[in-house]
Amino acid sequence: MTWHSLPLLVRLRDRPVILLGDGEAADAKRRLLERSGAQVVADHPDARLAIVALEDKGEEVAAVAALRARGLLVNAVDRPALCDFTLPAIVDRDPVLVAIGTGGVSAGLAAALRQRLEGLLPAGLGALADDLFAARPLLREAWPDGGERRRALSAALRPGGDLDPLGPDPDVRSWLAAGDLRRRTNSELLVIRLASPDPDDLTLRQARRLANADRVVHMPDVPSAILDRARADAPRIVMPQRPVDLEPGLSVWVEMVP
């Protein structure tokens, strides 16, 4: 599976971003840039991003070409074919930002999804993120091993867990205080047996196992679309048979069945 673009969060505070154009479209982009802390300018030698919101198509094409010739990445409002990057619809729970993008195919769909998520994500989500950041030294003390630490957090953040982001008042300090801070490193192997090469046919349990795996060990015929459901930093290891000797952490064995 190939994406149409790679989602990135770019820090723009006090950095110049060129905005060309007037009217509602330009004003909307200006507000968005100002919320990010960017310095909105008509031109600047240090700018690396530009947004063009010109109604005349000929002028817009010429402006995009000139900016690209200077090495800038350009967004042309409502003209996906001219865009080097697109601006997503955003759900703001600072410092948590949820971005919904369609690659410029349908801004209306992105907006509709944003409105749905606004109603789902609690106002305190940002505070939970801040608390988790502040607790990082305690988390490292409780789980020195990175894999164990990630699995402990995953268990706490799952639906119904102690820190369920959609649950009532998740409290990081209470969670740490209530738990046993003495942890040991162990090895675990979970098995996924697939009857379909389609990742959409994964069960919820299988998808969670892939998402939590420290490494994915798999038969050669397992499709890459399935393996893509695991974390990007989890090593993929091809083996002709199920492993016996395991490294510390969670290993997931994936095989296709007839």
Helices and strands as residue ranges (DSSP letters): E 16-21, H 24-35, E 39-41, E 49-53, H 57-69, E 73-76, G 80-82, E 89-93, E 96-100, H 107-120, H 125-134, H 136-142, H 146-157, H 172-178, E 187-194, G 199-201, H 204-212, E 215-218, H 224-227, E 236-238, E 249-256
